[in-house]
Amino acid sequence: MNINNLKTEFHALEDHFSSAISLKKLSIGKNSIAYYAGIDLPHFNVLLHRDNIQEPELFINGAKQFFNQNDVYKWVCVVRNDLNSDALQNALKIHNFIFEESGSSTALCYSFGKNSEMIHEVSLDILPVEHNHIEWLAVMQAGFGGTDITNNQYCQALGRAKSKGISMQHFLGYVQNVPVATMTLTFLNNCVRIDNVATHPNYQRLGYATQMVQFAISLAKQMDIKNCFLDASSKGLGLYKRIGFFELFTYNIYGCKSNY
């Protein structure tokens, strides 16, 4: 499959996941979308720039109005690197958006027809989370940060996804019955998206995140999934490449430095 088709599949799963956890969304232009998740963290309230915008000032104003109507004044603009332009940069500057210090992520794909698998022996006991998300959320919070309030809001967002009938499964990795790692898989058509790969700080750098992702690859192979997608921070990029993922494109992330 060519790279443009893979990008299209990545965006389809991206929208599937983001729509599932969001309260509202707004399409802007041909293929750019603003998501309001009801979670008090900027990175859950996102304007995804995935289209060539002729008038970026109007584009950002539309998202600004959408978020203001929902009492959200801290949100991020996420721009595909191949769609960046001087006009867009000027519009972002006018609206007090700056490139974040850790402000990039990379869209990755694992294709079973392209990569050789690197499945190693798993020392974790990896189990699906069926009902009780308390342990799962606790490991997520320890690994990624946040507060009890945002933790609860994210739990509500997962409930929304379930009520919408989204094919989504959460997993916990245990070491001697102690939960240490998390992961979420979202399925659409013949593809899967990997999210929420977190490890408790007390158990990091022991290979558990790698084992969680390799478990996902093994499960996907059993289900005849053709492509696995994920969005990796710079911190995790090397790990995923070693497993066999390859790059599709990079996102640049811009945060607002002041309230509107």
C-alpha positions as CSV (number, residue, x, y, z in Angstrom):
1,M,0.0,0.0,0.0
2,N,1.3,3.5,-0.9
3,I,2.1,6.1,1.7
4,N,-0.9,8.3,0.9
5,N,-3.3,5.4,1.5
6,L,-1.6,4.7,4.8
7,K,-1.9,8.4,5.8
8,T,-5.6,8.2,4.9
9,E,-6.1,5.1,7.1
10,F,-4.1,6.7,9.9
11,H,-6.4,9.8,9.9
12,A,-9.6,7.6,9.7
13,L,-8.5,5.8,12.9
14,E,-7.4,9.1,14.5
15,D,-10.8,10.6,13.9
16,H,-12.5,7.4,15.1
17,F,-10.7,7.5,18.4
18,S,-10.9,11.2,19.0
19,S,-14.6,11.3,18.1
20,A,-15.3,8.4,20.4
21,I,-13.9,10.2,23.5
22,S,-15.1,13.7,22.6
23,L,-18.3,15.5,23.5
24,K,-18.3,17.6,20.4
25,K,-16.3,18.1,17.2
26,L,-16.3,20.7,14.4
27,S,-15.1,20.1,10.8
28,I,-13.2,23.0,9.4
29,G,-12.4,23.0,5.8
30,K,-12.1,19.7,3.9
31,N,-10.2,17.6,6.4
32,S,-9.4,19.6,9.5
33,I,-11.3,19.0,12.8
34,A,-11.6,20.5,16.2
35,Y,-12.3,18.1,19.1
36,Y,-13.8,19.1,22.5
37,A,-13.2,16.2,24.9
38,G,-14.5,17.7,28.2
39,I,-11.1,17.1,29.8
40,D,-9.2,19.9,31.5
41,L,-6.0,19.3,29.7
42,P,-5.1,21.3,26.5
43,H,-3.9,18.2,24.6
44,F,-7.5,16.7,24.8
45,N,-9.0,19.8,23.2
46,V,-7.4,19.8,19.8
47,L,-7.5,21.5,16.4
48,L,-6.1,19.1,13.9
49,H,-4.8,20.8,10.8
50,R,-4.9,18.2,8.0
51,D,-5.7,20.2,4.9
52,N,-4.3,23.0,2.8
53,I,-6.1,26.1,4.2
54,Q,-6.2,29.2,2.0
55,E,-7.2,31.5,4.8
56,P,-5.6,30.2,8.0
57,E,-6.8,33.3,10.0
58,L,-10.4,32.3,9.4
59,F,-9.5,28.6,10.1
60,I,-8.1,29.5,13.6
61,N,-10.9,31.9,14.3
62,G,-13.5,29.2,13.6
63,A,-11.8,26.9,16.1
64,K,-11.4,29.7,18.6
65,Q,-15.2,30.4,18.5
66,F,-15.9,26.7,18.8
67,F,-13.8,26.2,21.9
68,N,-14.9,29.5,23.5
69,Q,-18.5,28.4,23.2
70,N,-17.6,25.3,25.2
71,D,-15.6,27.4,27.8
72,V,-12.3,26.0,26.7
73,Y,-9.6,28.6,26.6
74,K,-6.5,26.4,26.5
75,W,-6.2,24.1,23.5
76,V,-3.6,23.1,21.0
77,C,-3.3,23.4,17.3
78,V,-1.7,20.3,15.7
79,V,-0.3,20.8,12.2
80,R,1.0,18.2,9.8
81,N,4.6,19.2,9.0
82,D,3.9,19.0,5.2
83,L,1.0,21.5,5.5
84,N,2.9,24.2,7.4
85,S,3.1,27.6,5.7
86,D,4.2,31.1,6.4
87,A,0.6,32.2,6.4
88,L,-0.4,29.7,9.0
89,Q,2.6,30.6,11.1
90,N,1.6,34.2,11.0
91,A,-2.0,33.3,12.0
92,L,-0.7,31.2,14.9
93,K,1.5,34.1,16.1
94,I,-1.4,36.5,16.0
95,H,-3.4,34.2,18.2
96,N,-0.6,33.7,20.7
97,F,0.2,30.2,19.8
98,I,3.8,29.0,20.2
99,F,5.6,25.8,19.3
100,E,5.8,23.7,22.4
101,E,9.1,22.7,23.8
102,S,8.2,19.0,23.4
103,G,6.0,20.0,20.5
104,S,6.2,17.3,17.9
105,S,4.8,13.8,17.5
106,T,5.2,11.2,14.7
107,A,2.6,9.2,13.0
108,L,3.8,5.6,12.7
109,C,2.6,2.4,11.0
110,Y,3.4,-1.2,11.4
111,S,2.4,-3.2,8.3
112,F,2.5,-7.0,8.5
113,G,3.3,-7.1,4.8
114,K,6.3,-4.8,5.2
115,N,8.0,-5.5,8.5
116,S,9.4,-8.6,10.1
117,E,8.0,-9.2,13.5
118,M,10.2,-8.8,16.6
119,I,8.1,-10.7,19.2
120,H,10.0,-11.6,22.3
121,E,9.1,-13.6,25.4
122,V,6.7,-11.6,27.5
123,S,7.3,-11.5,31.2
124,L,4.2,-9.3,31.9
125,D,0.8,-10.8,32.5
126,I,-1.2,-8.8,30.1
127,L,-5.0,-8.9,30.6
128,P,-8.0,-7.0,29.2
129,V,-9.7,-4.4,31.4
130,E,-13.3,-5.4,31.3
131,H,-15.1,-3.2,33.8
132,N,-13.1,-1.8,36.6
133,H,-10.8,1.0,35.2
134,I,-9.5,2.2,38.6
135,E,-6.1,0.4,38.4
136,W,-5.7,1.2,34.7
137,L,-6.4,4.9,35.3
138,A,-4.0,4.9,38.3
139,V,-1.1,3.6,36.2
140,M,-2.0,6.0,33.4
141,Q,-1.9,9.0,35.9
142,A,1.4,7.8,37.4
143,G,2.9,7.4,33.9
144,F,1.5,10.5,32.1
145,G,0.6,12.9,35.0
146,G,-2.7,14.7,35.3
147,T,-4.9,15.0,38.4
148,D,-7.7,13.1,40.0
149,I,-10.1,15.5,38.3
150,T,-8.7,14.9,34.8
151,N,-8.5,11.2,35.5
152,N,-12.2,11.1,36.3
153,Q,-12.9,13.2,33.2
154,Y,-10.9,10.7,31.0
155,C,-12.9,7.8,32.6
156,Q,-16.1,9.6,31.6
157,A,-14.7,10.0,28.0
158,L,-14.0,6.3,27.9
159,G,-17.5,5.7,29.0
160,R,-18.7,7.8,26.1
161,A,-16.7,5.7,23.6
162,K,-18.3,2.5,25.0
163,S,-21.8,4.0,24.8
164,K,-21.1,4.8,21.1
165,G,-20.3,1.2,20.4
166,I,-16.7,1.9,19.5
167,S,-14.5,-1.3,19.3
168,M,-12.0,-0.3,21.9
169,Q,-10.1,-2.5,24.4
170,H,-7.9,-1.5,27.3
171,F,-5.1,-3.7,28.7
172,L,-3.1,-3.8,31.9
173,G,0.3,-5.4,32.3
174,Y,1.0,-7.0,35.7
175,V,4.3,-8.0,37.4
176,Q,3.6,-10.4,40.3
177,N,-0.1,-9.1,40.4
178,V,1.1,-5.5,40.5
179,P,-0.3,-3.4,37.7
180,V,2.6,-1.6,36.0
181,A,1.7,-0.8,32.3
182,T,-1.3,0.2,30.3
183,M,-2.4,0.3,26.6
184,T,-5.6,0.9,24.6
185,L,-6.4,-0.6,21.2
186,T,-9.1,0.9,18.9
187,F,-10.2,-1.1,15.9
188,L,-11.7,0.1,12.6
189,N,-12.2,-2.0,9.5
190,N,-8.9,-4.0,9.2
191,C,-6.7,-1.7,11.2
192,V,-5.9,-0.9,14.8
193,R,-4.7,2.2,16.6
194,I,-2.5,1.9,19.7
195,D,-2.9,4.5,22.5
196,N,-2.3,5.1,26.2
197,V,1.0,3.1,26.4
198,A,2.1,4.1,29.9
199,T,4.4,2.6,32.5
200,H,4.4,3.3,36.2
201,P,7.6,5.3,37.0
202,N,8.7,2.6,39.4
203,Y,8.9,0.1,36.6
204,Q,10.2,2.2,33.7
205,R,13.2,1.3,31.6
206,L,12.6,-2.4,32.1
207,G,11.1,-3.1,28.7
208,Y,7.5,-3.3,29.7
209,A,6.2,-0.7,27.2
210,T,7.9,-2.7,24.5
211,Q,6.2,-5.9,25.7
212,M,2.8,-4.2,25.7
213,V,3.2,-3.0,22.1
214,Q,4.6,-6.4,21.0
215,F,1.5,-8.0,22.6
216,A,-0.7,-5.7,20.5
217,I,1.2,-6.7,17.3
218,S,0.8,-10.4,18.1
219,L,-2.9,-9.9,18.8
220,A,-3.4,-8.0,15.6
221,K,-1.7,-10.7,13.6
222,Q,-4.1,-13.3,15.2
223,M,-7.0,-11.1,14.1
224,D,-5.7,-10.7,10.5
225,I,-5.2,-6.9,11.0
226,K,-3.2,-5.5,8.1
227,N,-1.9,-2.2,9.7
228,C,-1.2,-1.0,13.3
229,F,-1.0,2.8,13.8
230,L,0.1,5.0,16.7
231,D,1.2,8.6,17.4
232,A,4.5,8.6,19.1
233,S,6.2,11.4,21.1
234,S,9.9,12.0,20.6
235,K,10.6,10.1,23.8
236,G,9.0,6.9,22.5
237,L,10.0,7.2,18.9
238,G,13.1,5.1,19.1
239,L,11.3,2.3,20.9
240,Y,8.6,1.9,18.3
241,K,11.1,2.1,15.4
242,R,13.1,-0.8,17.0
243,I,9.9,-2.8,17.1
244,G,9.4,-2.3,13.4
245,F,7.2,0.8,13.0
246,F,8.0,3.3,10.2
247,E,7.2,7.0,9.9
248,L,4.3,8.4,7.9
249,F,4.6,12.1,8.9
250,T,5.3,14.4,11.8
251,Y,2.9,16.6,13.7
252,N,4.0,20.0,15.1
253,I,2.1,21.0,18.2
254,Y,1.3,24.7,19.1
255,G,-0.1,25.7,22.5
256,C,-1.7,29.0,23.4
257,K,0.6,31.0,25.8
258,S,-2.3,33.1,27.2
259,N,-6.1,33.0,27.7
260,Y,-8.2,34.6,25.1
